[in-house]
Amino acid sequence: MPSSCTTCLHESDPVMTCHVTLVHRTSYRYDRPVFLGPQTIRLRPDAACRTPIVSYEMDILPSGHRRTWRQDDFGNHEARVTFEDRVTRFDIAIRLTADLSPINPFDLSLCETGRRWPVTYTPAQARGLAAFMAPLPAGPHLRAFLAEVARLEHGGTLDRLVAINRLVAARIAYRTRMEAGVWSAEETLGQRTGSCRDSAWLLIQVLRHMGMAARFVSGYLIQDGADGTTGDLHAWVETWLPGAGWVGFDTTSGLLTSQGHIALAAAVRPDQVAPVTGMLDNCTATLDVSMTIHHPVDADVKKDSRT
């Protein structure tokens, strides 16, 4: 929890807020003037995000563009941006303020079918969740891991899911991967390491092979660390539990998602939630991404992210 998120015990003292402002800048530079095709930006918090969003702004340069908002098939907010003229740059600046008041991730209302293991869905629920329940074929590494998961001894659904999430976090060492794309579950288990998106995709395959609906989530993670409060683009998993709906699990930390997880987009596959997608002319392009955290009273802490 940020250092500013404290509630004073004395009635005469003011109550400090838990507001934190994140500024996320994405800058593309091209070696010559190019025509950009329509660009799709998925950097607006989900309406169902449990963390209250106090304010949100998106600025785009250069000027002379047209921006329209829409929702995709999964309900994610997408900004579609078009440019009429050639450009040598494309800049996106996101500024959002979030209320990071503590959230109890275990405060869930599960139906009886959600509390018992294995979880069962009604026929109507299964039809609506079918796309999120179809796993990819399992290779030898994943089959062995599924057998290990089946041997876990925990009673209720939530305890068992927490144990599976922790097993993934313990087995897959976190690493930053600069290259695009997501590893298969087989490759991640074989390497025993991976980025947040790799371990998230692994857990999704595990849950789907167990008959559960699971989706890939892209978002911001705001957390305290040795260098202060930082913000990063992050990936995690949500599984659908009767009575509670979509419940988040962070495979990097092994914990349930909480107030620091701000969902931007969720879908069946990782490529469907990429922060920015679009076509452009052949050219040499460079990308720079930075995030800055502002506290109401604390000094700014800046962290560059290039993942």
Phi and psi in degrees as GROMACS dihedral restraints (atoms count N, CA, C in turn):
[ dihedral_restraints ]
;  ai    aj    ak    al  type     phi  dphi    fc
    3     4     5     6     1   -57.0    20    10
    4     5     6     7     1   151.0    20    10
    6     7     8     9     1   -63.4    20    10
    7     8     9    10     1   -22.6    20    10
    9    10    11    12     1   -81.8    20    10
   10    11    12    13     1    -8.2    20    10
   12    13    14    15     1   -88.2    20    10
   13    14    15    16     1    68.5    20    10
   15    16    17    18     1  -128.2    20    10
   16    17    18    19     1   142.3    20    10
   18    19    20    21     1  -109.0    20    10
   19    20    21    22     1   121.7    20    10
   21    22    23    24     1   -70.0    20    10
   22    23    24    25     1   147.9    20    10
   24    25    26    27     1   -88.8    20    10
   25    26    27    28     1   -14.9    20    10
   27    28    29    30     1   -95.0    20    10
   28    29    30    31     1   132.2    20    10
   30    31    32    33     1   -62.7    20    10
   31    32    33    34     1   -27.2    20    10
   33    34    35    36     1   -79.1    20    10
   34    35    36    37     1   -15.5    20    10
   36    37    38    39     1   -85.7    20    10
   37    38    39    40     1   147.8    20    10
   39    40    41    42     1   -71.8    20    10
   40    41    42    43     1   152.2    20    10
   42    43    44    45     1   -91.1    20    10
   43    44    45    46     1   121.5    20    10
   45    46    47    48     1   -81.7    20    10
   46    47    48    49     1   145.0    20    10
   48    49    50    51     1   -82.0    20    10
   49    50    51    52     1   165.4    20    10
   51    52    53    54     1  -105.1    20    10
   52    53    54    55     1    22.8    20    10
   54    55    56    57     1   -76.4    20    10
   55    56    57    58     1   135.2    20    10
   57    58    59    60     1  -133.4    20    10
   58    59    60    61     1   135.9    20    10
   60    61    62    63     1  -107.4    20    10
   61    62    63    64     1   129.0    20    10
   63    64    65    66     1  -111.1    20    10
   64    65    66    67     1   130.3    20    10
   66    67    68    69     1  -115.5    20    10
   67    68    69    70     1   118.0    20    10
   69    70    71    72     1  -117.1    20    10
   70    71    72    73     1   117.1    20    10
   72    73    74    75     1  -114.1    20    10
   73    74    75    76     1   129.5    20    10
   75    76    77    78     1  -120.9    20    10
   76    77    78    79     1   122.7    20    10
   78    79    80    81     1  -127.9    20    10
   79    80    81    82     1   119.7    20    10
   81    82    83    84     1  -103.9    20    10
   82    83    84    85     1   137.0    20    10
   84    85    86    87     1  -127.0    20    10
   85    86    87    88     1   136.1    20    10
   87    88    89    90     1  -116.7    20    10
   88    89    90    91     1   145.6    20    10
   90    91    92    93     1   -76.9    20    10
   91    92    93    94     1    -5.3    20    10
   93    94    95    96     1  -157.9    20    10
   94    95    96    97     1   164.0    20    10
   96    97    98    99     1   -62.6    20    10
   97    98    99   100     1   130.4    20    10
   99   100   101   102     1  -132.3    20    10
  100   101   102   103     1   156.0    20    10
  102   103   104   105     1   -89.2    20    10
  103   104   105   106     1   127.9    20    10
  105   106   107   108     1   -97.5    20    10
  106   107   108   109     1   133.5    20    10
  108   109   110   111     1   -73.6    20    10
  109   110   111   112     1   178.2    20    10
  111   112   113   114     1   -55.8    20    10
  112   113   114   115     1   130.4    20    10
  114   115   116   117     1  -104.6    20    10
  115   116   117   118     1   132.1    20    10
  117   118   119   120     1  -107.6    20    10
  118   119   120   121     1   124.7    20    10
  120   121   122   123     1  -115.5    20    10
  121   122   123   124     1   123.8    20    10
  123   124   125   126     1  -116.4    20    10
  124   125   126   127     1    71.8    20    10
  126   127   128   129     1  -132.1    20    10
  127   128   129   130     1    30.6    20    10
  129   130   131   132     1  -114.8    20    10
  130   131   132   133     1   128.9    20    10
  132   133   134   135     1   -56.2    20    10
  133   134   135   136     1   144.3    20    10
  135   136   137   138     1   -64.8    20    10
  136   137   138   139     1   141.9    20    10
  138   139   140   141     1   -63.6    20    10
  139   140   141   142     1   -25.9    20    10
  141   142   143   144     1   -90.4    20    10
  142   143   144   145     1     6.2    20    10
  144   145   146   147     1   -58.5    20    10
  145   146   147   148     1   130.6    20    10
  147   148   149   150     1   -72.3    20    10
  148   149   150   151     1   -22.5    20    10
  150   151   152   153     1   -82.1    20    10
  151   152   153   154     1   120.0    20    10
  153   154   155   156     1   -63.6    20    10
  154   155   156   157     1   131.1    20    10
  156   157   158   159     1   -99.7    20    10
  157   158   159   160     1   114.3    20    10
  159   160   161   162     1   -76.6    20    10
  160   161   162   163     1   -41.1    20    10
  162   163   164   165     1  -153.0    20    10
  163   164   165   166     1   156.9    20    10
  165   166   167   168     1  -151.7    20    10
  166   167   168   169     1   135.1    20    10
  168   169   170   171     1  -140.8    20    10
  169   170   171   172     1   144.4    20    10
  171   172   173   174     1  -129.3    20    10
  172   173   174   175     1   122.0    20    10
  174   175   176   177     1  -113.9    20    10
  175   176   177   178     1   139.3    20    10
  177   178   179   180     1  -129.8    20    10
  178   179   180   181     1   136.4    20    10
  180   181   182   183     1  -129.2    20    10
  181   182   183   184     1   152.2    20    10
  183   184   185   186     1   -76.7    20    10
  184   185   186   187     1   166.6    20    10
  186   187   188   189     1   -68.7    20    10
  187   188   189   190     1   174.2    20    10
  189   190   191   192     1    86.7    20    10
  190   191   192   193     1    19.4    20    10
  192   193   194   195     1  -106.8    20    10
  193   194   195   196     1   167.0    20    10
  195   196   197   198     1  -119.7    20    10
  196   197   198   199     1   131.5    20    10
  198   199   200   201     1  -124.1    20    10
  199   200   201   202     1   131.9    20    10
  201   202   203   204     1  -132.0    20    10
  202   203   204   205     1   143.7    20    10
  204   205   206   207     1  -100.5    20    10
  205   206   207   208     1   145.7    20    10
  207   208   209   210     1  -153.3    20    10
  208   209   210   211     1   171.1    20    10
  210   211   212   213     1  -116.2    20    10
  211   212   213   214     1   137.3    20    10
  213   214   215   216     1   -82.4    20    10
  214   215   216   217     1  -171.3    20    10
  216   217   218   219     1   -65.0    20    10
  217   218   219   220     1   -18.3    20    10
  219   220   221   222     1  -101.7    20    10
  220   221   222   223     1     3.1    20    10
  222   223   224   225     1    86.9    20    10
  223   224   225   226     1     7.3    20    10
  225   226   227   228     1   -76.1    20    10
  226   227   228   229     1   144.9    20    10
  228   229   230   231     1   -80.0    20    10
  229   230   231   232     1   128.1    20    10
  231   232   233   234     1  -125.8    20    10
  232   233   234   235     1   134.2    20    10
  234   235   236   237     1   -99.2    20    10
  235   236   237   238     1   124.5    20    10
  237   238   239   240     1  -103.9    20    10
  238   239   240   241     1   120.0    20    10
  240   241   242   243     1  -118.1    20    10
  241   242   243   244     1   131.4    20    10
  243   244   245   246     1  -127.6    20    10
  244   245   246   247     1   145.7    20    10
  246   247   248   249     1  -119.9    20    10
  247   248   249   250     1   136.2    20    10
  249   250   251   252     1   -82.8    20    10
  250   251   252   253     1   -36.3    20    10
  252   253   254   255     1  -103.6    20    10
  253   254   255   256     1   164.9    20    10
  255   256   257   258     1   -64.6    20    10
  256   257   258   259     1   151.1    20    10
  258   259   260   261     1  -134.8    20    10
  259   260   261   262     1   157.8    20    10
  261   262   263   264     1  -113.2    20    10
  262   263   264   265     1    -0.6    20    10
  264   265   266   267     1  -152.1    20    10
  265   266   267   268     1   159.1    20    10
  267   268   269   270     1  -149.3    20    10
  268   269   270   271     1   111.4    20    10
  270   271   272   273     1  -118.8    20    10
  271   272   273   274     1   134.8    20    10
  273   274   275   276     1  -125.2    20    10
  274   275   276   277     1   125.7    20    10
  276   277   278   279     1  -122.2    20    10
  277   278   279   280     1   120.1    20    10
  279   280   281   282     1  -107.5    20    10
  280   281   282   283     1   131.9    20    10
  282   283   284   285     1  -130.7    20    10
  283   284   285   286     1   115.2    20    10
  285   286   287   288     1  -133.0    20    10
  286   287   288   289     1   146.6    20    10
  288   289   290   291     1  -115.3    20    10
  289   290   291   292     1   126.9    20    10
  291   292   293   294     1  -119.0    20    10
  292   293   294   295     1   149.3    20    10
  294   295   296   297     1   -96.1    20    10
  295   296   297   298     1   106.6    20    10
  297   298   299   300     1   -93.5    20    10
  298   299   300   301     1    36.1    20    10
  300   301   302   303     1   -58.2    20    10
  301   302   303   304     1   140.6    20    10
  303   304   305   306     1   -56.8    20    10
  304   305   306   307     1   138.9    20    10
  306   307   308   309     1  -118.9    20    10
  307   308   309   310     1   132.9    20    10
  309   310   311   312     1   -85.1    20    10
  310   311   312   313     1   106.2    20    10
  312   313   314   315     1   -67.4    20    10
  313   314   315   316     1   -16.3    20    10
  315   316   317   318     1   -92.0    20    10
  316   317   318   319     1     3.3    20    10
  318   319   320   321     1   -81.8    20    10
  319   320   321   322     1    77.5    20    10
  321   322   323   324     1  -123.1    20    10
  322   323   324   325     1   147.2    20    10
  324   325   326   327     1  -110.3    20    10
  325   326   327   328     1    93.9    20    10
  327   328   329   330     1   -91.6    20    10
  328   329   330   331     1   140.2    20    10
  330   331   332   333     1   -71.5    20    10
  331   332   333   334     1   167.7    20    10
  333   334   335   336     1   -57.8    20    10
  334   335   336   337     1   -39.4    20    10
  336   337   338   339     1   -70.6    20    10
  337   338   339   340     1   -18.0    20    10
  339   340   341   342     1   -88.8    20    10
  340   341   342   343     1   -26.1    20    10
  342   343   344   345     1   -79.2    20    10
  343   344   345   346     1   -32.7    20    10
  345   346   347   348     1   -81.7    20    10
  346   347   348   349     1   148.1    20    10
  348   349   350   351     1  -111.7    20    10
  349   350   351   352     1   133.2    20    10
  351   352   353   354     1   -78.0    20    10
  352   353   354   355     1   153.0    20    10
  354   355   356   357     1   -66.1    20    10
  355   356   357   358     1   139.3    20    10
  357   358   359   360     1  -123.3    20    10
  358   359   360   361     1   142.4    20    10
  360   361   362   363     1  -108.3    20    10
  361   362   363   364     1   148.7    20    10
  363   364   365   366     1   -68.8    20    10
  364   365   366   367     1   161.0    20    10
  366   367   368   369     1   -55.3    20    10
  367   368   369   370     1   -38.8    20    10
  369   370   371   372     1   -66.9    20    10
  370   371   372   373     1   -41.2    20    10
  372   373   374   375     1   -63.7    20    10
  373   374   375   376     1   -43.3    20    10
  375   376   377   378     1   -61.9    20    10
  376   377   378   379     1   -39.1    20    10
  378   379   380   381     1   -65.0    20    10
  379   380   381   382     1   -44.4    20    10
  381   382   383   384     1   -68.4    20    10
  382   383   384   385     1   -25.8    20    10
  384   385   386   387     1  -102.8    20    10
  385   386   387   388     1     6.8    20    10
  387   388   389   390     1   -54.7    20    10
  388   389   390   391     1   -42.0    20    10
  390   391   392   393     1   -63.9    20    10
  391   392   393   394     1   -28.0    20    10
  393   394   395   396     1   -90.0    20    10
  394   395   396   397     1     1.2    20    10
  396   397   398   399     1  -112.4    20    10
  397   398   399   400     1    -1.1    20    10
  399   400   401   402     1   -92.0    20    10
  400   401   402   403     1   107.0    20    10
  402   403   404   405     1   -82.5    20    10
  403   404   405   406     1   162.9    20    10
  405   406   407   408     1   -82.6    20    10
  406   407   408   409     1   157.9    20    10
  408   409   410   411     1   -57.3    20    10
  409   410   411   412     1   141.4    20    10
  411   412   413   414     1   -90.5    20    10
  412   413   414   415     1   133.0    20    10
  414   415   416   417     1   -90.2    20    10
  415   416   417   418     1  -175.4    20    10
  417   418   419   420     1   -62.4    20    10
  418   419   420   421     1   -38.7    20    10
  420   421   422   423     1   -64.8    20    10
  421   422   423   424     1   -44.8    20    10
  423   424   425   426     1   -69.4    20    10
  424   425   426   427     1   -38.5    20    10
  426   427   428   429     1   -61.8    20    10
  427   428   429   430     1   -40.9    20    10
  429   430   431   432     1   -66.0    20    10
  430   431   432   433     1   -38.8    20    10
  432   433   434   435     1   -67.8    20    10
  433   434   435   436     1   -39.9    20    10
  435   436   437   438     1   -62.2    20    10
  436   437   438   439     1   -38.0    20    10
  438   439   440   441     1   -65.1    20    10
  439   440   441   442     1   -37.7    20    10
  441   442   443   444     1   -66.3    20    10
  442   443   444   445     1   -41.2    20    10
  444   445   446   447     1   -62.3    20    10
  445   446   447   448     1   -39.4    20    10
  447   448   449   450     1   -64.7    20    10
  448   449   450   451     1   -21.9    20    10
  450   451   452   453     1   -86.8    20    10
  451   452   453   454     1    -6.5    20    10
  453   454   455   456     1   -63.2    20    10
  454   455   456   457     1   135.6    20    10
  456   457   458   459     1  -107.7    20    10
  457   458   459   460     1    95.5    20    10
  459   460   461   462     1  -142.9    20    10
  460   461   462   463     1   147.1    20    10
  462   463   464   465     1   -79.2    20    10
  463   464   465   466     1   -75.1    20    10
  465   466   467   468     1   -78.1    20    10
  466   467   468   469     1   170.0    20    10
  468   469   470   471     1   -61.3    20    10
  469   470   471   472     1   -49.5    20    10
  471   472   473   474     1   -64.7    20    10
  472   473   474   475     1   -43.3    20    10
  474   475   476   477     1   -60.4    20    10
  475   476   477   478     1   -39.6    20    10
  477   478   479   480     1   -69.3    20    10
  478   479   480   481     1   -41.1    20    10
  480   481   482   483     1   -65.8    20    10
  481   482   483   484     1   -38.9    20    10
  483   484   485   486     1   -61.6    20    10
  484   485   486   487     1   -41.4    20    10
  486   487   488   489     1   -65.0    20    10
  487   488   489   490     1   -41.1    20    10
  489   490   491   492     1   -65.2    20    10
  490   491   492   493     1   -43.4    20    10
  492   493   494   495     1   -61.4    20    10
  493   494   495   496     1   -42.7    20    10
  495   496   497   498     1   -66.3    20    10
  496   497   498   499     1   -34.4    20    10
  498   499   500   501     1   -64.4    20    10
  499   500   501   502     1   -42.6    20    10
  501   502   503   504     1   -62.1    20    10
  502   503   504   505     1   -45.8    20    10
  504   505   506   507     1   -62.2    20    10
  505   506   507   508     1   -36.8    20    10
  507   508   509   510     1   -74.8    20    10
  508   509   510   511     1   -34.4    20    10
  510   511   512   513     1   -79.4    20    10
  511   512   513   514     1   -34.3    20    10
  513   514   515   516     1  -106.2    20    10
  514   515   516   517     1   108.1    20    10
  516   517   518   519     1   -70.6    20    10
  517   518   519   520     1   135.0    20    10
  519   520   521   522     1   -73.1    20    10
  520   521   522   523     1   139.4    20    10
  522   523   524   525     1  -144.9    20    10
  523   524   525   526     1   150.6    20    10
  525   526   527   528     1   -87.8    20    10
  526   527   528   529     1   124.7    20    10
  528   529   530   531     1  -113.1    20    10
  529   530   531   532     1   122.7    20    10
  531   532   533   534     1   -77.5    20    10
  532   533   534   535     1   -30.3    20    10
  534   535   536   537     1   -73.7    20    10
  535   536   537   538     1   154.5    20    10
  537   538   539   540     1   -75.6    20    10
  538   539   540   541     1   167.7    20    10
  540   541   542   543     1    93.8    20    10
  541   542   543   544     1   170.7    20    10
  543   544   545   546     1  -124.8    20    10
  544   545   546   547     1   135.2    20    10
  546   547   548   549     1   -71.2    20    10
  547   548   549   550     1   152.4    20    10
  549   550   551   552     1   -69.8    20    10
  550   551   552   553     1   162.2    20    10
  552   553   554   555     1   -59.3    20    10
  553   554   555   556     1   -37.5    20    10
  555   556   557   558     1   -64.0    20    10
  556   557   558   559     1   -43.1    20    10
  558   559   560   561     1   -69.0    20    10
  559   560   561   562     1   -41.4    20    10
  561   562   563   564     1   -62.6    20    10
  562   563   564   565     1   -43.5    20    10
  564   565   566   567     1   -67.3    20    10
  565   566   567   568     1   -36.9    20    10
  567   568   569   570     1   -66.6    20    10
  568   569   570   571     1   -39.9    20    10
  570   571   572   573     1   -77.9    20    10
  571   572   573   574     1   -24.8    20    10
  573   574   575   576     1    59.7    20    10
  574   575   576   577     1    26.6    20    10
  576   577   578   579     1  -155.9    20    10
  577   578   579   580     1   164.0    20    10
  579   580   581   582     1   169.5    20    10
  580   581   582   583     1   167.9    20    10
  582   583   584   585     1   -78.0    20    10
  583   584   585   586     1   176.4    20    10
  585   586   587   588     1   -61.0    20    10
  586   587   588   589     1   -36.0    20    10
  588   589   590   591     1   -70.7    20    10
  589   590   591   592     1   -31.2    20    10
  591   592   593   594     1   -69.6    20    10
  592   593   594   595     1   -47.4    20    10
  594   595   596   597     1   -69.7    20    10
  595   596   597   598     1   -32.0    20    10
  597   598   599   600     1   -64.4    20    10
  598   599   600   601     1   -43.6    20    10
  600   601   602   603     1   -65.4    20    10
  601   602   603   604     1   -34.2    20    10
  603   604   605   606     1   -62.1    20    10
  604   605   606   607     1   -49.2    20    10
  606   607   608   609     1   -62.4    20    10
  607   608   609   610     1   -37.7    20    10
  609   610   611   612     1   -59.2    20    10
  610   611   612   613     1   -44.7    20    10
  612   613   614   615     1   -64.7    20    10
  613   614   615   616     1   -39.6    20    10
  615   616   617   618     1   -60.3    20    10
  616   617   618   619     1   -49.1    20    10
  618   619   620   621     1   -64.8    20    10
  619   620   621   622     1   -40.7    20    10
  621   622   623   624     1   -66.0    20    10
  622   623   624   625     1   -37.2    20    10
  624   625   626   627     1   -67.5    20    10
  625   626   627   628     1   -20.6    20    10
  627   628   629   630     1   -91.1    20    10
  628   629   630   631     1     6.4    20    10
  630   631   632   633     1    86.3    20    10
  631   632   633   634     1    17.1    20    10
  633   634   635   636     1  -109.3    20    10
  634   635   636   637     1   152.1    20    10
  636   637   638   639     1   -82.6    20    10
  637   638   639   640     1   131.4    20    10
  639   640   641   642     1  -143.6    20    10
  640   641   642   643     1   144.2    20    10
  642   643   644   645     1  -133.9    20    10
  643   644   645   646     1   157.3    20    10
  645   646   647   648     1   -91.7    20    10
  646   647   648   649     1   131.5    20    10
  648   649   650   651     1  -121.3    20    10
  649   650   651   652     1   132.6    20    10
  651   652   653   654     1  -111.8    20    10
  652   653   654   655     1   137.5    20    10
  654   655   656   657     1  -169.3    20    10
  655   656   657   658     1  -170.6    20    10
  657   658   659   660     1   -96.5    20    10
  658   659   660   661     1   144.0    20    10
  660   661   662   663     1  -120.3    20    10
  661   662   663   664     1   117.7    20    10
  663   664   665   666     1  -109.2    20    10
  664   665   666   667     1   123.9    20    10
  666   667   668   669     1  -152.5    20    10
  667   668   669   670     1   158.6    20    10
  669   670   671   672     1   -86.9    20    10
  670   671   672   673     1   145.5    20    10
  672   673   674   675     1  -152.7    20    10
  673   674   675   676     1  -170.9    20    10
  675   676   677   678     1   -62.4    20    10
  676   677   678   679     1   -28.4    20    10
  678   679   680   681     1   -94.4    20    10
  679   680   681   682     1    11.9    20    10
  681   682   683   684     1   101.4    20    10
  682   683   684   685     1  -160.7    20    10
  684   685   686   687     1   -83.9    20    10
  685   686   687   688     1   128.7    20    10
  687   688   689   690     1  -125.8    20    10
  688   689   690   691     1   158.7    20    10
  690   691   692   693     1  -128.5    20    10
  691   692   693   694     1   139.9    20    10
  693   694   695   696     1  -145.2    20    10
  694   695   696   697     1   155.4    20    10
  696   697   698   699     1   -73.2    20    10
  697   698   699   700     1   140.2    20    10
  699   700   701   702     1  -146.1    20    10
  700   701   702   703     1   166.9    20    10
  702   703   704   705     1  -135.6    20    10
  703   704   705   706     1   143.4    20    10
  705   706   707   708     1  -150.9    20    10
  706   707   708   709     1  -172.0    20    10
  708   709   710   711     1  -122.4    20    10
  709   710   711   712     1   144.2    20    10
  711   712   713   714     1  -125.0    20    10
  712   713   714   715     1   135.1    20    10
  714   715   716   717     1  -118.6    20    10
  715   716   717   718     1   148.3    20    10
  717   718   719   720     1   -94.1    20    10
  718   719   720   721     1   120.6    20    10
  720   721   722   723     1  -116.7    20    10
  721   722   723   724     1   128.8    20    10
  723   724   725   726     1   -55.0    20    10
  724   725   726   727     1   126.5    20    10
  726   727   728   729     1    98.9    20    10
  727   728   729   730     1   -37.0    20    10
  729   730   731   732     1  -101.9    20    10
  730   731   732   733     1   -24.7    20    10
  732   733   734   735     1    81.8    20    10
  733   734   735   736     1  -144.9    20    10
  735   736   737   738     1   -78.4    20    10
  736   737   738   739     1   126.0    20    10
  738   739   740   741     1  -120.9    20    10
  739   740   741   742     1   131.3    20    10
  741   742   743   744     1   -93.3    20    10
  742   743   744   745     1   141.2    20    10
  744   745   746   747     1  -132.1    20    10
  745   746   747   748     1   128.1    20    10
  747   748   749   750     1   -98.7    20    10
  748   749   750   751     1   111.4    20    10
  750   751   752   753     1   -77.2    20    10
  751   752   753   754     1   -13.6    20    10
  753   754   755   756     1   -76.9    20    10
  754   755   756   757     1   -43.4    20    10
  756   757   758   759     1   -93.0    20    10
  757   758   759   760     1   -20.2    20    10
  759   760   761   762     1    79.6    20    10
  760   761   762   763     1    13.2    20    10
  762   763   764   765     1  -112.4    20    10
  763   764   765   766     1   165.8    20    10
  765   766   767   768     1   -72.9    20    10
  766   767   768   769     1   153.8    20    10
  768   769   770   771     1   -71.6    20    10
  769   770   771   772     1   151.6    20    10
  771   772   773   774     1  -142.4    20    10
  772   773   774   775     1  -151.4    20    10
  774   775   776   777     1   -64.5    20    10
  775   776   777   778     1   -23.7    20    10
  777   778   779   780     1   -80.5    20    10
  778   779   780   781     1    -8.8    20    10
  780   781   782   783     1   -95.2    20    10
  781   782   783   784     1   114.3    20    10
  783   784   785   786     1  -113.8    20    10
  784   785   786   787     1   102.9    20    10
  786   787   788   789     1   -70.7    20    10
  787   788   789   790     1   134.5    20    10
  789   790   791   792     1  -106.8    20    10
  790   791   792   793     1   -37.6    20    10
  792   793   794   795     1  -160.1    20    10
  793   794   795   796     1   145.9    20    10
  795   796   797   798     1  -138.1    20    10
  796   797   798   799     1   142.0    20    10
  798   799   800   801     1  -160.3    20    10
  799   800   801   802     1  -178.9    20    10
  801   802   803   804     1   -68.4    20    10
  802   803   804   805     1   -42.8    20    10
  804   805   806   807     1  -122.4    20    10
  805   806   807   808     1   154.9    20    10
  807   808   809   810     1   -61.3    20    10
  808   809   810   811     1   -37.0    20    10
  810   811   812   813     1   -66.8    20    10
  811   812   813   814     1   -15.9    20    10
  813   814   815   816     1   -83.0    20    10
  814   815   816   817     1    -4.6    20    10
  816   817   818   819     1  -124.3    20    10
  817   818   819   820     1    18.5    20    10
  819   820   821   822     1   -56.3    20    10
  820   821   822   823     1   136.7    20    10
  822   823   824   825     1   -57.4    20    10
  823   824   825   826     1   -41.5    20    10
  825   826   827   828     1  -140.2    20    10
  826   827   828   829     1   129.5    20    10
  828   829   830   831     1  -137.3    20    10
  829   830   831   832     1   152.1    20    10
  831   832   833   834     1   162.7    20    10
  832   833   834   835     1   166.1    20    10
  834   835   836   837     1  -100.3    20    10
  835   836   837   838     1   155.2    20    10
  837   838   839   840     1  -153.0    20    10
  838   839   840   841     1   165.5    20    10
  840   841   842   843     1   -61.9    20    10
  841   842   843   844     1   161.9    20    10
  843   844   845   846     1   -63.7    20    10
  844   845   846   847     1   127.3    20    10
  846   847   848   849     1  -168.2    20    10
  847   848   849   850     1   176.2    20    10
  849   850   851   852     1   -99.4    20    10
  850   851   852   853     1   119.1    20    10
  852   853   854   855     1  -117.8    20    10
  853   854   855   856     1   145.0    20    10
  855   856   857   858     1  -121.9    20    10
  856   857   858   859     1   149.5    20    10
  858   859   860   861     1  -126.1    20    10
  859   860   861   862     1   134.8    20    10
  861   862   863   864     1  -132.1    20    10
  862   863   864   865     1   130.1    20    10
  864   865   866   867     1  -126.8    20    10
  865   866   867   868     1   133.0    20    10
  867   868   869   870     1  -139.2    20    10
  868   869   870   871     1   152.2    20    10
  870   871   872   873     1  -133.1    20    10
  871   872   873   874     1   136.7    20    10
  873   874   875   876     1  -126.3    20    10
  874   875   876   877     1   133.4    20    10
  876   877   878   879     1  -105.8    20    10
  877   878   879   880     1   132.0    20    10
  879   880   881   882     1  -116.8    20    10
  880   881   882   883     1   131.3    20    10
  882   883   884   885     1  -100.9    20    10
  883   884   885   886     1   156.2    20    10
  885   886   887   888     1   -58.1    20    10
  886   887   888   889     1   -34.9    20    10
  888   889   890   891     1  -125.9    20    10
  889   890   891   892     1   -16.5    20    10
  891   892   893   894     1   -86.0    20    10
  892   893   894   895     1   161.6    20    10
  894   895   896   897     1   -67.3    20    10
  895   896   897   898     1   153.4    20    10
  897   898   899   900     1   -68.4    20    10
  898   899   900   901     1   147.2    20    10
  900   901   902   903     1  -124.1    20    10
  901   902   903   904     1   124.5    20    10
  903   904   905   906     1  -110.6    20    10
  904   905   906   907     1   138.9    20    10
  906   907   908   909     1  -137.5    20    10
  907   908   909   910     1   128.1    20    10
  909   910   911   912     1   -88.8    20    10
  910   911   912   913     1   137.3    20    10
  912   913   914   915     1  -124.2    20    10
  913   914   915   916     1   127.7    20    10
  915   916   917   918     1  -128.7    20    10
  916   917   918   919     1    33.0    20    10
